[in-house]
């Protein structure tokens, strides 16, 4: 019950800033309306498959809208620029949309939770509101307990079928440090363990931690664990922190504890059913629901 109450409080705090903007909208027109997909970003060509999938599904669901991207990570934008690929920040992307004459813009957060980075995007949206007839941000993946339960069920269904009953599943979430929305990962971990006693979730930069999960793995005498990203893309964190060969990677730490790892290098946004949750949020935002 406490988890549900905390989740409800986080949701209220996260969206109170702009809830009043959820009014009815006009039917989208190609010349005036745009969707801005906002993500942390990735410079990994393999991981970018997730973004290709998001855009494909978004274009199919919202065919009359202009669709553009914004990367919040300055480092990733800089690295891509060196390779000749120019990605805009949320602020730059909104300025360009204004210059191009768009009147109604719906920014879809591709974050997992409404953490610190999401709220930085909210602040940018608020800054530009006066420049558009409508500028509304749509919530991230896990916007309610219903989203958590649905996402957990979907991700557990993506575990390789060759998994044996005694094998564990360990999802890697990013985490949000001391931000209150980090509790959403705790809620997700609870739902995962409730659904599958041998499945767990830990985070890189928040709670639960890998140490929190290790005790459970050792207590169950687990000898093999499937590792899956609980992140939109299987990028740097998945390749290095989860499945890398460095001593502090999860794969190496598990090996030191006698547990073999079987990494699954596929981001959440590579699964159509997960992307559909984001797009359902966007559809509700556009309709003013």
ZAKOLBA-511268 format. One line per 4 residues: number of its first residue (from 0); for each residue x, y, z of C-alpha. Coordinates in nm, 3 decimals. Layout:
N
NUM	X:Y:Z | ...
// end
This chain:
289
0	0.000:0.000:0.000 | 0.286:0.239:0.082 | 0.435:0.191:-0.264 | 0.104:0.282:-0.428
4	0.068:0.595:-0.211 | 0.425:0.707:-0.285 | 0.372:0.645:-0.657 | 0.055:0.854:-0.653
8	0.236:1.139:-0.477 | 0.524:1.131:-0.727 | 0.280:1.143:-1.018 | 0.098:1.443:-0.872
12	0.423:1.630:-0.808 | 0.558:1.546:-1.153 | 0.264:1.666:-1.352 | 0.100:1.934:-1.143
16	0.317:2.189:-1.322 | 0.141:2.150:-1.650 | -0.175:1.949:-1.588 | -0.385:2.256:-1.657
20	-0.263:2.247:-2.018 | -0.437:1.914:-2.089 | -0.725:2.077:-2.276 | -0.896:1.954:-2.590
24	-0.695:1.984:-2.908 | -0.773:2.034:-3.272 | -0.719:1.762:-3.525 | -0.354:1.753:-3.628
28	-0.259:1.915:-3.955 | 0.066:1.852:-4.131 | 0.152:2.218:-4.164 | 0.085:2.326:-3.806
32	0.129:2.031:-3.568 | 0.444:1.847:-3.466 | 0.558:1.573:-3.232 | 0.896:1.614:-3.065
36	1.046:1.287:-2.941 | 1.276:1.369:-2.649 | 1.537:1.122:-2.531 | 1.871:1.115:-2.352
40	2.015:0.988:-2.680 | 2.271:0.735:-2.793 | 2.578:0.737:-3.015 | 2.580:0.358:-3.047
44	2.464:0.250:-3.396 | 2.326:-0.082:-3.267 | 2.137:0.081:-2.981 | 1.986:0.332:-3.221
48	1.767:0.054:-3.360 | 1.536:0.131:-3.069 | 1.487:0.489:-3.190 | 1.427:0.371:-3.546
52	1.152:0.148:-3.409 | 0.994:0.430:-3.207 | 0.985:0.660:-3.509 | 0.841:0.390:-3.734
56	0.557:0.321:-3.491 | 0.499:0.691:-3.419 | 0.470:0.773:-3.789 | 0.223:0.488:-3.836
60	0.006:0.604:-3.545 | 0.029:0.979:-3.614 | 0.071:1.006:-3.993 | -0.028:1.373:-4.028
64	0.219:1.506:-3.771 | 0.571:1.630:-3.834 | 0.802:1.414:-3.621 | 1.133:1.543:-3.492
68	1.391:1.442:-3.231 | 1.576:1.607:-2.945 | 1.865:1.462:-2.743 | 1.913:1.589:-2.389
72	2.273:1.464:-2.359 | 2.520:1.733:-2.462 | 2.804:1.479:-2.469 | 2.620:1.252:-2.711
76	2.521:1.545:-2.935 | 2.885:1.658:-2.941 | 3.014:1.309:-3.024 | 2.762:1.268:-3.304
80	2.845:1.613:-3.443 | 3.208:1.502:-3.483 | 3.076:1.226:-3.710 | 2.864:1.472:-3.908
84	2.532:1.381:-3.746 | 2.357:1.686:-3.603 | 2.105:1.632:-3.323 | 1.936:1.920:-3.145
88	1.881:1.979:-2.776 | 1.518:2.020:-2.661 | 1.566:2.397:-2.653 | 1.720:2.404:-3.002
92	1.451:2.174:-3.139 | 1.169:2.391:-3.002 | 1.333:2.704:-3.140 | 1.357:2.538:-3.484
96	0.992:2.431:-3.468 | 0.898:2.789:-3.386 | 1.107:2.922:-3.676 | 0.946:2.667:-3.909
100	0.601:2.795:-3.822 | 0.456:2.509:-3.620 | 0.171:2.615:-3.392 | 0.095:2.302:-3.187
104	0.377:2.086:-3.051 | 0.350:1.771:-2.842 | 0.677:1.671:-2.677 | 0.689:1.301:-2.592
108	0.933:1.209:-2.318 | 1.107:0.880:-2.396 | 1.242:0.856:-2.043 | 1.147:0.561:-1.825
112	1.048:0.762:-1.516 | 0.972:1.130:-1.442 | 1.314:1.189:-1.290 | 1.551:1.484:-1.281
116	1.622:1.482:-1.654 | 1.251:1.468:-1.738 | 1.186:1.771:-1.519 | 1.462:1.961:-1.697
120	1.269:1.901:-2.018 | 0.951:2.020:-1.846 | 1.131:2.344:-1.753 | 1.234:2.392:-2.117
124	0.878:2.333:-2.234 | 0.746:2.590:-1.987 | 1.003:2.839:-2.114 | 0.876:2.805:-2.473
128	0.501:2.785:-2.404 | 0.437:3.145:-2.507 | 0.585:3.076:-2.851 | 0.319:2.824:-2.955
132	-0.057:2.797:-2.952 | -0.006:2.466:-2.776 | 0.307:2.313:-2.631 | 0.245:2.014:-2.406
136	0.479:1.747:-2.273 | 0.357:1.388:-2.259 | 0.467:1.167:-1.967 | 0.742:0.905:-1.967
140	0.693:0.529:-1.983 | 0.610:0.463:-1.617 | 0.346:0.722:-1.541 | 0.122:0.508:-1.318
144	0.115:0.175:-1.137 | -0.083:0.042:-1.433 | 0.213:0.135:-1.658 | 0.453:-0.036:-1.417
148	0.251:-0.357:-1.409 | 0.203:-0.362:-1.786 | 0.572:-0.294:-1.856 | 0.686:-0.557:-1.606
152	0.456:-0.818:-1.757 | 0.578:-0.737:-2.107 | 0.946:-0.742:-2.014 | 0.916:-1.073:-1.829
156	0.761:-1.216:-2.146 | 1.077:-1.115:-2.337 | 1.309:-1.337:-2.133 | 1.463:-1.603:-2.362
160	1.251:-1.918:-2.373 | 1.555:-2.137:-2.306 | 1.566:-2.006:-1.950 | 1.539:-2.289:-1.698
164	1.324:-2.273:-1.387 | 1.624:-2.232:-1.158 | 1.778:-1.953:-1.368 | 1.735:-1.596:-1.246
168	1.643:-1.286:-1.443 | 1.805:-0.953:-1.356 | 1.687:-0.629:-1.513 | 1.916:-0.325:-1.514
172	1.745:0.009:-1.462 | 1.925:0.343:-1.472 | 1.808:0.484:-1.141 | 1.762:0.847:-1.047
176	1.983:0.894:-0.742 | 1.811:1.093:-0.470 | 1.520:1.205:-0.687 | 1.185:1.093:-0.536
180	1.082:0.925:-0.862 | 1.352:0.665:-0.795 | 1.082:0.494:-0.590 | 0.919:0.393:-0.917
184	1.207:0.149:-0.970 | 1.138:0.010:-0.623 | 0.775:-0.038:-0.727 | 0.884:-0.208:-1.050
188	1.123:-0.436:-0.858 | 0.838:-0.532:-0.627 | 0.611:-0.617:-0.920 | 0.886:-0.819:-1.089
192	0.957:-1.030:-0.781 | 0.584:-1.073:-0.714 | 0.537:-1.203:-1.070 | 0.846:-1.425:-1.076
196	1.025:-1.525:-0.756 | 1.350:-1.566:-0.946 | 1.339:-1.230:-1.124 | 1.486:-0.907:-0.991
200	1.552:-0.544:-1.082 | 1.846:-0.332:-0.972 | 1.970:0.008:-1.087 | 2.303:0.162:-1.180
204	2.253:0.496:-1.005 | 1.966:0.451:-0.763 | 1.761:0.193:-0.578 | 1.741:-0.101:-0.557
208	2.117:-0.160:-0.593 | 2.295:-0.468:-0.722 | 2.409:-0.538:-0.365 | 2.044:-0.543:-0.260
212	1.975:-0.814:-0.517 | 2.292:-1.019:-0.470 | 2.181:-1.145:-0.130 | 1.862:-1.281:-0.284
216	2.050:-1.446:-0.571 | 2.295:-1.615:-0.336 | 2.016:-1.714:-0.098 | 1.843:-1.895:-0.384
220	2.175:-2.054:-0.488 | 2.138:-1.913:-0.839 | 2.402:-2.033:-1.084 | 2.287:-1.850:-1.398
224	2.116:-1.516:-1.454 | 1.974:-1.358:-1.769 | 2.059:-0.987:-1.778 | 1.822:-0.748:-1.956
228	1.823:-0.368:-1.982 | 1.526:-0.196:-1.819 | 1.617:0.103:-2.035 | 1.493:0.237:-2.367
232	1.815:0.140:-2.547 | 2.087:-0.120:-2.500 | 2.358:0.146:-2.506 | 2.663:0.226:-2.297
236	2.516:0.112:-1.965 | 2.402:-0.221:-2.108 | 2.724:-0.287:-2.299 | 2.966:-0.179:-2.028
240	2.799:-0.162:-1.686 | 2.581:-0.467:-1.741 | 2.761:-0.699:-1.982 | 3.114:-0.557:-1.997
244	3.439:-0.727:-1.900 | 3.553:-0.461:-1.651 | 3.579:-0.574:-1.285 | 3.289:-0.352:-1.177
248	3.041:-0.466:-1.443 | 2.742:-0.666:-1.328 | 2.859:-0.962:-1.535 | 3.198:-0.960:-1.359
252	3.049:-0.911:-1.012 | 2.806:-1.197:-1.066 | 3.091:-1.417:-1.189 | 3.283:-1.346:-0.867
256	2.979:-1.475:-0.683 | 2.964:-1.795:-0.886 | 2.682:-1.682:-1.116 | 2.706:-1.714:-1.495
260	2.555:-1.429:-1.694 | 2.352:-1.446:-2.014 | 2.311:-1.085:-2.136 | 2.022:-0.997:-2.367
264	2.129:-0.686:-2.558 | 1.795:-0.540:-2.651 | 1.653:-0.210:-2.527 | 1.292:-0.176:-2.413
268	1.210:0.049:-2.709 | 1.294:-0.233:-2.949 | 0.974:-0.404:-2.835 | 0.664:-0.272:-3.011
272	0.439:-0.338:-2.710 | 0.656:-0.119:-2.486 | 0.670:0.162:-2.743 | 0.292:0.147:-2.761
276	0.273:0.254:-2.394 | 0.463:0.574:-2.476 | 0.242:0.630:-2.780 | -0.074:0.575:-2.574
280	0.047:0.851:-2.341 | 0.104:1.073:-2.643 | -0.237:0.998:-2.790 | -0.406:1.092:-2.461
284	-0.201:1.412:-2.445 | -0.300:1.511:-2.798 | -0.666:1.438:-2.724 | -0.647:1.628:-2.397
288	-0.739:1.325:-2.183
// end
